[in-house]
């Protein structure tokens, strides 16, 4: 049982915080970086367990690596999997602390 709980927690890496995503929080839509091998059902169970909310819809996409240039050297940023989570109307995830 404990191993399954830690697997659920490890699926969700961190929330994605940008201007676009903070505007979508008002519409009850949240963005998270997740493990590349996880599927929608696992992500839904993990979000519901970690934040104690009910998920209405989960969309996922694999983001391709971006090219980055620093001086003369060129490289790639790592690719990742993004999960777009829509919650049911009565639920909220508290990402920011109130001052």
N, CA, C and O atoms as a GROMACS GRO file, in nm:
protein
  396
    1UNK      N    1   0.083  -0.120   0.000
    1UNK     CA    2   0.000   0.000   0.000
    1UNK      C    3   0.087   0.126   0.000
    1UNK      O    4   0.062   0.218  -0.078
    2UNK      N    5   0.189   0.131   0.087
    2UNK     CA    6   0.275   0.250   0.093
    2UNK      C    7   0.351   0.271  -0.037
    2UNK      O    8   0.374   0.386  -0.077
    3UNK      N    9   0.390   0.164  -0.103
    3UNK     CA   10   0.463   0.177  -0.229
    3UNK      C   11   0.375   0.239  -0.336
    3UNK      O   12   0.422   0.320  -0.416
    4UNK      N   13   0.246   0.202  -0.340
    4UNK     CA   14   0.154   0.258  -0.438
    4UNK      C   15   0.133   0.407  -0.412
    4UNK      O   16   0.123   0.485  -0.507
    5UNK      N   17   0.125   0.448  -0.287
    5UNK     CA   18   0.106   0.589  -0.252
    5UNK      C   19   0.227   0.671  -0.296
    5UNK      O   20   0.210   0.779  -0.353
    6UNK      N   21   0.348   0.621  -0.271
    6UNK     CA   22   0.467   0.696  -0.312
    6UNK      C   23   0.479   0.702  -0.463
    6UNK      O   24   0.531   0.800  -0.517
    7UNK      N   25   0.433   0.599  -0.534
    7UNK     CA   26   0.434   0.603  -0.680
    7UNK      C   27   0.340   0.712  -0.731
    7UNK      O   28   0.373   0.781  -0.827
    8UNK      N   29   0.223   0.726  -0.668
    8UNK     CA   30   0.130   0.831  -0.709
    8UNK      C   31   0.190   0.969  -0.687
    8UNK      O   32   0.175   1.057  -0.772
    9UNK      N   33   0.257   0.989  -0.576
    9UNK     CA   34   0.316   1.119  -0.546
    9UNK      C   35   0.430   1.149  -0.642
    9UNK      O   36   0.448   1.264  -0.681
   10UNK      N   37   0.506   1.049  -0.682
   10UNK     CA   38   0.620   1.069  -0.771
   10UNK      C   39   0.579   1.098  -0.915
   10UNK      O   40   0.661   1.148  -0.993
   11UNK      N   41   0.456   1.068  -0.953
   11UNK     CA   42   0.410   1.095  -1.090
   11UNK      C   43   0.408   1.244  -1.120
   11UNK      O   44   0.446   1.286  -1.229
   12UNK      N   45   0.363   1.325  -1.023
   12UNK     CA   46   0.350   1.469  -1.042
   12UNK      C   47   0.481   1.533  -1.000
   12UNK      O   48   0.522   1.522  -0.885
   13UNK      N   49   0.548   1.601  -1.094
   13UNK     CA   50   0.678   1.662  -1.063
   13UNK      C   51   0.662   1.802  -1.004
   13UNK      O   52   0.705   1.827  -0.892
   14UNK      N   53   0.599   1.893  -1.079
   14UNK     CA   54   0.579   2.030  -1.031
   14UNK      C   55   0.475   2.100  -1.116
   14UNK      O   56   0.452   2.060  -1.230
   15UNK      N   57   0.411   2.205  -1.063
   15UNK     CA   58   0.315   2.281  -1.144
   15UNK      C   59   0.389   2.373  -1.241
   15UNK      O   60   0.500   2.418  -1.213
   16UNK      N   61   0.327   2.401  -1.354
   16UNK     CA   62   0.383   2.493  -1.452
   16UNK      C   63   0.320   2.630  -1.427
   16UNK      O   64   0.198   2.645  -1.438
   17UNK      N   65   0.403   2.728  -1.394
   17UNK     CA   66   0.354   2.862  -1.360
   17UNK      C   67   0.402   2.960  -1.467
   17UNK      O   68   0.520   2.994  -1.473
   18UNK      N   69   0.310   3.004  -1.552
   18UNK     CA   70   0.337   3.108  -1.652
   18UNK      C   71   0.218   3.203  -1.650
   18UNK      O   72   0.122   3.182  -1.576
   19UNK      N   73   0.224   3.308  -1.730
   19UNK     CA   74   0.112   3.402  -1.738
   19UNK      C   75  -0.014   3.333  -1.786
   19UNK      O   76  -0.122   3.355  -1.731
   20UNK      N   77  -0.001   3.250  -1.888
   20UNK     CA   78  -0.117   3.181  -1.944
   20UNK      C   79  -0.179   3.084  -1.842
   20UNK      O   80  -0.301   3.077  -1.830
   21UNK      N   81  -0.095   3.010  -1.771
   21UNK     CA   82  -0.149   2.912  -1.676
   21UNK      C   83  -0.214   2.978  -1.556
   21UNK      O   84  -0.313   2.928  -1.504
   22UNK      N   85  -0.160   3.092  -1.510
   22UNK     CA   86  -0.222   3.159  -1.396
   22UNK      C   87  -0.358   3.219  -1.435
   22UNK      O   88  -0.447   3.228  -1.351
   23UNK      N   89  -0.375   3.260  -1.561
   23UNK     CA   90  -0.506   3.306  -1.606
   23UNK      C   91  -0.606   3.191  -1.611
   23UNK      O   92  -0.724   3.210  -1.582
   24UNK      N   93  -0.560   3.072  -1.646
   24UNK     CA   94  -0.649   2.956  -1.654
   24UNK      C   95  -0.688   2.901  -1.517
   24UNK      O   96  -0.783   2.824  -1.507
   25UNK      N   97  -0.616   2.939  -1.411
   25UNK     CA   98  -0.653   2.894  -1.277
   25UNK      C   99  -0.792   2.946  -1.241
   25UNK      O  100  -0.866   2.880  -1.169
   26UNK      N  101  -0.827   3.064  -1.291
   26UNK     CA  102  -0.961   3.119  -1.268
   26UNK      C  103  -1.069   3.030  -1.328
   26UNK      O  104  -1.181   3.024  -1.277
   27UNK      N  105  -1.037   2.960  -1.438
   27UNK     CA  106  -1.131   2.868  -1.502
   27UNK      C  107  -1.121   2.727  -1.447
   27UNK      O  108  -1.179   2.634  -1.503
   28UNK      N  109  -1.047   2.710  -1.338
   28UNK     CA  110  -1.030   2.580  -1.271
   28UNK      C  111  -0.950   2.482  -1.356
   28UNK      O  112  -0.976   2.362  -1.353
   29UNK      N  113  -0.852   2.533  -1.432
   29UNK     CA  114  -0.764   2.450  -1.514
   29UNK      C  115  -0.621   2.467  -1.462
   29UNK      O  116  -0.574   2.580  -1.446
   30UNK      N  117  -0.554   2.357  -1.436
   30UNK     CA  118  -0.418   2.358  -1.380
   30UNK      C  119  -0.325   2.280  -1.471
   30UNK      O  120  -0.366   2.184  -1.537
   31UNK      N  121  -0.198   2.321  -1.475
   31UNK     CA  122  -0.096   2.258  -1.559
   31UNK      C  123   0.013   2.200  -1.470
   31UNK      O  124   0.060   2.266  -1.378
   32UNK      N  125   0.053   2.076  -1.498
   32UNK     CA  126   0.157   2.010  -1.421
   32UNK      C  127   0.254   1.939  -1.515
   32UNK      O  128   0.214   1.891  -1.621
   33UNK      N  129   0.380   1.933  -1.475
   33UNK     CA  130   0.476   1.847  -1.541
   33UNK      C  131   0.468   1.711  -1.473
   33UNK      O  132   0.472   1.703  -1.350
   34UNK      N  133   0.457   1.606  -1.552
   34UNK     CA  134   0.439   1.471  -1.497
   34UNK      C  135   0.543   1.376  -1.556
   34UNK      O  136   0.615   1.410  -1.649
   35UNK      N  137   0.547   1.256  -1.500
   35UNK     CA  138   0.636   1.152  -1.547
   35UNK      C  139   0.598   1.114  -1.691
   35UNK      O  140   0.480   1.104  -1.723
   36UNK      N  141   0.699   1.092  -1.776
   36UNK     CA  142   0.675   1.064  -1.918
   36UNK      C  143   0.597   0.935  -1.941
   36UNK      O  144   0.523   0.924  -2.039
   37UNK      N  145   0.612   0.838  -1.853
   37UNK     CA  146   0.550   0.707  -1.874
   37UNK      C  147   0.411   0.695  -1.810
   37UNK      O  148   0.348   0.590  -1.821
   38UNK      N  149   0.363   0.800  -1.746
   38UNK     CA  150   0.233   0.792  -1.679
   38UNK      C  151   0.120   0.812  -1.779
   38UNK      O  152   0.136   0.881  -1.880
   39UNK      N  153   0.006   0.752  -1.749
   39UNK     CA  154  -0.111   0.769  -1.835
   39UNK      C  155  -0.216   0.855  -1.764
   39UNK      O  156  -0.198   0.894  -1.649
   40UNK      N  157  -0.325   0.883  -1.833
   40UNK     CA  158  -0.425   0.977  -1.781
   40UNK      C  159  -0.491   0.927  -1.654
   40UNK      O  160  -0.518   1.005  -1.563
   41UNK      N  161  -0.519   0.797  -1.645
   41UNK     CA  162  -0.583   0.743  -1.526
   41UNK      C  163  -0.492   0.755  -1.404
   41UNK      O  164  -0.538   0.790  -1.296
   42UNK      N  165  -0.363   0.726  -1.420
   42UNK     CA  166  -0.269   0.739  -1.311
   42UNK      C  167  -0.256   0.884  -1.265
   42UNK      O  168  -0.251   0.911  -1.146
   43UNK      N  169  -0.252   0.977  -1.361
   43UNK     CA  170  -0.241   1.119  -1.328
   43UNK      C  171  -0.365   1.165  -1.253
   43UNK      O  172  -0.354   1.239  -1.155
   44UNK      N  173  -0.482   1.121  -1.297
   44UNK     CA  174  -0.607   1.158  -1.230
   44UNK      C  175  -0.608   1.109  -1.085
   44UNK      O  176  -0.643   1.184  -0.994
   45UNK      N  177  -0.570   0.983  -1.063
   45UNK     CA  178  -0.567   0.927  -0.928
   45UNK      C  179  -0.467   1.000  -0.840
   45UNK      O  180  -0.493   1.025  -0.723
   46UNK      N  181  -0.351   1.035  -0.897
   46UNK     CA  182  -0.248   1.104  -0.820
   46UNK      C  183  -0.293   1.244  -0.779
   46UNK      O  184  -0.274   1.283  -0.664
   47UNK      N  185  -0.353   1.319  -0.870
   47UNK     CA  186  -0.401   1.455  -0.839
   47UNK      C  187  -0.511   1.448  -0.734
   47UNK      O  188  -0.513   1.529  -0.641
   48UNK      N  189  -0.604   1.354  -0.749
   48UNK     CA  190  -0.712   1.341  -0.651
   48UNK      C  191  -0.659   1.302  -0.514
   48UNK      O  192  -0.711   1.349  -0.413
   49UNK      N  193  -0.556   1.218  -0.509
   49UNK     CA  194  -0.500   1.177  -0.381
   49UNK      C  195  -0.419   1.290  -0.316
   49UNK      O  196  -0.435   1.316  -0.197
   50UNK      N  197  -0.332   1.356  -0.392
   50UNK     CA  198  -0.242   1.457  -0.336
   50UNK      C  199  -0.319   1.580  -0.289
   50UNK      O  200  -0.296   1.628  -0.178
   51UNK      N  201  -0.410   1.631  -0.372
   51UNK     CA  202  -0.476   1.759  -0.343
   51UNK      C  203  -0.616   1.744  -0.287
   51UNK      O  204  -0.680   1.844  -0.254
   52UNK      N  205  -0.667   1.621  -0.275
   52UNK     CA  206  -0.800   1.594  -0.220
   52UNK      C  207  -0.908   1.668  -0.298
   52UNK      O  208  -0.990   1.740  -0.239
   53UNK      N  209  -0.909   1.652  -0.430
   53UNK     CA  210  -1.005   1.716  -0.520
   53UNK      C  211  -1.064   1.611  -0.613
   53UNK      O  212  -1.018   1.497  -0.615
   54UNK      N  213  -1.165   1.650  -0.690
   54UNK     CA  214  -1.224   1.562  -0.792
   54UNK      C  215  -1.190   1.619  -0.930
   54UNK      O  216  -1.216   1.735  -0.959
   55UNK      N  217  -1.130   1.535  -1.014
   55UNK     CA  218  -1.087   1.576  -1.147
   55UNK      C  219  -1.198   1.548  -1.247
   55UNK      O  220  -1.256   1.440  -1.248
   56UNK      N  221  -1.227   1.647  -1.330
   56UNK     CA  222  -1.329   1.633  -1.434
   56UNK      C  223  -1.268   1.581  -1.563
   56UNK      O  224  -1.327   1.495  -1.629
   57UNK      N  225  -1.148   1.633  -1.601
   57UNK     CA  226  -1.089   1.598  -1.729
   57UNK      C  227  -0.937   1.608  -1.721
   57UNK      O  228  -0.884   1.695  -1.652
   58UNK      N  229  -0.867   1.519  -1.792
   58UNK     CA  230  -0.720   1.522  -1.799
   58UNK      C  231  -0.678   1.517  -1.946
   58UNK      O  232  -0.719   1.427  -2.019
   59UNK      N  233  -0.598   1.613  -1.987
   59UNK     CA  234  -0.537   1.611  -2.120
   59UNK      C  235  -0.386   1.607  -2.100
   59UNK      O  236  -0.334   1.668  -2.008
   60UNK      N  237  -0.316   1.534  -2.187
   60UNK     CA  238  -0.171   1.526  -2.178
   60UNK      C  239  -0.108   1.553  -2.313
   60UNK      O  240  -0.170   1.530  -2.417
   61UNK      N  241   0.016   1.603  -2.312
   61UNK     CA  242   0.091   1.618  -2.434
   61UNK      C  243   0.239   1.609  -2.403
   61UNK      O  244   0.285   1.652  -2.297
   62UNK      N  245   0.313   1.551  -2.497
   62UNK     CA  246   0.457   1.542  -2.486
   62UNK      C  247   0.518   1.664  -2.554
   62UNK      O  248   0.502   1.683  -2.674
   63UNK      N  249   0.587   1.746  -2.476
   63UNK     CA  250   0.647   1.867  -2.530
   63UNK      C  251   0.784   1.834  -2.587
   63UNK      O  252   0.865   1.769  -2.520
   64UNK      N  253   0.812   1.876  -2.710
   64UNK     CA  254   0.942   1.845  -2.770
   64UNK      C  255   1.053   1.927  -2.707
   64UNK      O  256   1.026   2.031  -2.647
   65UNK      N  257   1.179   1.882  -2.720
   65UNK     CA  258   1.290   1.959  -2.662
   65UNK      C  259   1.309   2.090  -2.736
   65UNK      O  260   1.292   2.097  -2.858
   66UNK      N  261   1.344   2.196  -2.661
   66UNK     CA  262   1.367   2.327  -2.721
   66UNK      C  263   1.516   2.348  -2.739
   66UNK      O  264   1.597   2.300  -2.660
   67UNK      N  265   1.553   2.420  -2.843
   67UNK     CA  266   1.694   2.452  -2.868
   67UNK      C  267   1.733   2.575  -2.786
   67UNK      O  268   1.656   2.671  -2.778
   68UNK      N  269   1.851   2.572  -2.728
   68UNK     CA  270   1.898   2.682  -2.644
   68UNK      C  271   2.041   2.715  -2.686
   68UNK      O  272   2.122   2.625  -2.704
   69UNK      N  273   2.072   2.843  -2.702
   69UNK     CA  274   2.206   2.886  -2.737
   69UNK      C  275   2.262   2.972  -2.625
   69UNK      O  276   2.200   3.070  -2.584
   70UNK      N  277   2.378   2.936  -2.575
   70UNK     CA  278   2.449   3.014  -2.475
   70UNK      C  279   2.587   3.043  -2.533
   70UNK      O  280   2.672   2.954  -2.541
   71UNK      N  281   2.609   3.167  -2.573
   71UNK     CA  282   2.736   3.201  -2.638
   71UNK      C  283   2.747   3.130  -2.771
   71UNK      O  284   2.659   3.141  -2.856
   72UNK      N  285   2.856   3.058  -2.788
   72UNK     CA  286   2.877   2.983  -2.912
   72UNK      C  287   2.823   2.841  -2.906
   72UNK      O  288   2.809   2.776  -3.010
   73UNK      N  289   2.792   2.792  -2.787
   73UNK     CA  290   2.748   2.654  -2.774
   73UNK      C  291   2.596   2.645  -2.790
   73UNK      O  292   2.522   2.731  -2.744
   74UNK      N  293   2.553   2.538  -2.855
   74UNK     CA  294   2.411   2.512  -2.875
   74UNK      C  295   2.377   2.380  -2.807
   74UNK      O  296   2.457   2.287  -2.804
   75UNK      N  297   2.258   2.375  -2.753
   75UNK     CA  298   2.215   2.254  -2.686
   75UNK      C  299   2.064   2.244  -2.685
   75UNK      O  300   1.994   2.330  -2.739
   76UNK      N  301   2.013   2.139  -2.624
   76UNK     CA  302   1.870   2.116  -2.614
   76UNK      C  303   1.827   2.114  -2.470
   76UNK      O  304   1.898   2.059  -2.385
   77UNK      N  305   1.711   2.173  -2.441
   77UNK     CA  306   1.648   2.156  -2.312
   77UNK      C  307   1.575   2.022  -2.316
   77UNK      O  308   1.536   1.977  -2.424
   78UNK      N  309   1.556   1.960  -2.203
   78UNK     CA  310   1.495   1.827  -2.201
   78UNK      C  311   1.347   1.836  -2.237
   78UNK      O  312   1.281   1.936  -2.209
   79UNK      N  313   1.298   1.730  -2.299
   79UNK     CA  314   1.155   1.725  -2.328
   79UNK      C  315   1.083   1.671  -2.204
   79UNK      O  316   1.144   1.604  -2.120
   80UNK      N  317   0.954   1.702  -2.193
   80UNK     CA  318   0.876   1.663  -2.077
   80UNK      C  319   0.732   1.639  -2.117
   80UNK      O  320   0.692   1.671  -2.228
   81UNK      N  321   0.656   1.582  -2.026
   81UNK     CA  322   0.515   1.556  -2.050
   81UNK      C  323   0.434   1.653  -1.965
   81UNK      O  324   0.456   1.666  -1.845
   82UNK      N  325   0.338   1.720  -2.030
   82UNK     CA  326   0.255   1.819  -1.962
   82UNK      C  327   0.115   1.762  -1.945
   82UNK      O  328   0.059   1.704  -2.038
   83UNK      N  329   0.058   1.780  -1.825
   83UNK     CA  330  -0.079   1.738  -1.799
   83UNK      C  331  -0.163   1.862  -1.773
   83UNK      O  332  -0.126   1.947  -1.692
   84UNK      N  333  -0.276   1.872  -1.842
   84UNK     CA  334  -0.370   1.981  -1.824
   84UNK      C  335  -0.489   1.923  -1.749
   84UNK      O  336  -0.560   1.837  -1.801
   85UNK      N  337  -0.511   1.971  -1.627
   85UNK     CA  338  -0.610   1.915  -1.537
   85UNK      C  339  -0.727   2.013  -1.524
   85UNK      O  340  -0.706   2.129  -1.489
   86UNK      N  341  -0.848   1.966  -1.551
   86UNK     CA  342  -0.968   2.047  -1.526
   86UNK      C  343  -1.041   1.984  -1.409
   86UNK      O  344  -1.076   1.865  -1.412
   87UNK      N  345  -1.066   2.065  -1.306
   87UNK     CA  346  -1.134   2.016  -1.186
   87UNK      C  347  -1.283   2.042  -1.194
   87UNK      O  348  -1.329   2.126  -1.272
   88UNK      N  349  -1.359   1.968  -1.113
   88UNK     CA  350  -1.502   1.995  -1.102
   88UNK      C  351  -1.521   2.131  -1.035
   88UNK      O  352  -1.432   2.179  -0.965
   89UNK      N  353  -1.637   2.193  -1.057
   89UNK     CA  354  -1.659   2.333  -1.024
   89UNK      C  355  -1.637   2.368  -0.876
   89UNK      O  356  -1.592   2.478  -0.846
   90UNK      N  357  -1.668   2.279  -0.786
   90UNK     CA  358  -1.661   2.314  -0.643
   90UNK      C  359  -1.521   2.300  -0.584
   90UNK      O  360  -1.501   2.337  -0.469
   91UNK      N  361  -1.426   2.247  -0.658
   91UNK     CA  362  -1.293   2.220  -0.604
   91UNK      C  363  -1.190   2.320  -0.653
   91UNK      O  364  -1.202   2.376  -0.763
   92UNK      N  365  -1.087   2.344  -0.570
   92UNK     CA  366  -0.976   2.432  -0.603
   92UNK      C  367  -0.847   2.372  -0.550
   92UNK      O  368  -0.847   2.302  -0.449
   93UNK      N  369  -0.736   2.399  -0.620
   93UNK     CA  370  -0.603   2.362  -0.572
   93UNK      C  371  -0.534   2.491  -0.530
   93UNK      O  372  -0.531   2.588  -0.606
   94UNK      N  373  -0.480   2.492  -0.410
   94UNK     CA  374  -0.415   2.613  -0.358
   94UNK      C  375  -0.266   2.605  -0.391
   94UNK      O  376  -0.188   2.544  -0.318
   95UNK      N  377  -0.227   2.669  -0.502
   95UNK     CA  378  -0.086   2.670  -0.543
   95UNK      C  379  -0.009   2.783  -0.478
   95UNK      O  380   0.111   2.771  -0.455
   96UNK      N  381  -0.077   2.894  -0.450
   96UNK     CA  382  -0.010   3.012  -0.394
   96UNK      C  383  -0.059   3.034  -0.252
   96UNK      O  384  -0.176   3.015  -0.221
   97UNK      N  385   0.034   3.076  -0.164
   97UNK     CA  386  -0.002   3.109  -0.026
   97UNK      C  387  -0.064   3.247  -0.022
   97UNK      O  388  -0.016   3.339  -0.089
   98UNK      N  389  -0.171   3.264   0.056
   98UNK     CA  390  -0.232   3.395   0.071
   98UNK      C  391  -0.150   3.478   0.169
   98UNK      O  392  -0.105   3.428   0.272
   99UNK      N  393  -0.131   3.606   0.136
   99UNK     CA  394  -0.057   3.696   0.225
   99UNK      C  395  -0.150   3.775   0.312
   99UNK      O  396  -0.106   3.856   0.393
   0.00000   0.00000   0.00000
